[in-house]
Amino acid sequence: MAGGGFWDLAKARGAPLAVRDLGMTPADLDRAADLATANPFDSPRAFTRADIRDLPQAALQGMWPD
């Protein structure tokens, strides 16, 4: 997975792995999900706002991407 490769490279280089290290707070997660779903578009995979909301939560914690 490309995301995992970028995460591995960032870790190896000592780059921040969690967006909280870049200033994102838990309070920002709902706003990020709202912005990401404000303008629907065609996607090969259906997703919900809850799906989108989980992505920045994982990024906030610096988890390896699934």
C-alpha positions in Angstrom: 0.0 0.0 0.0 1.4 3.4 -1.0 0.2 5.1 2.2 2.1 2.6 4.3 5.2 3.1 2.3 5.1 6.8 2.8 4.5 6.2 6.6 7.4 3.9 6.8 9.7 6.4 4.9 8.5 9.2 7.2 9.2 7.1 10.3 12.7 6.2 9.0 13.5 9.8 8.4 12.2 11.0 11.8 9.3 13.0 10.3 6.1 13.6 12.4 3.8 10.6 12.0 0.7 12.1 13.7 -1.1 15.1 12.5 -1.4 16.2 16.1 2.3 16.9 15.8 1.5 19.3 13.1 -1.2 21.1 15.2 -4.4 19.2 14.5 -6.5 18.7 17.6 -9.3 16.3 18.3 -11.8 19.2 18.0 -10.7 19.6 14.3 -11.7 16.0 13.3 -15.4 16.7 12.8 -14.6 19.8 10.8 -12.2 17.8 8.6 -14.9 15.2 8.0 -17.5 17.9 7.1 -15.1 19.6 4.7 -14.2 16.3 3.0 -17.9 15.3 2.5 -19.3 18.8 1.7 -19.1 18.2 -2.1 -20.0 14.7 -3.0 -18.2 13.1 -6.0 -18.2 9.8 -7.8 -16.1 7.2 -6.1 -15.5 3.5 -6.9 -16.1 2.8 -3.2 -19.1 4.1 -1.3 -18.3 5.8 1.9 -20.1 7.7 4.7 -19.2 10.7 6.8 -18.4 8.3 9.6 -15.9 6.5 7.3 -14.2 9.8 6.5 -14.3 10.8 10.1 -12.2 7.7 11.0 -9.4 8.6 8.7 -8.2 11.8 10.5 -8.7 10.0 13.8 -6.1 7.4 12.8 -3.8 10.2 11.4 -4.2 12.2 14.6 -2.8 9.2 16.5 -0.1 8.5 13.9 -1.3 5.0 13.2 0.1 3.1 10.2 -2.5 3.4 7.4 -4.7 0.4 6.7 
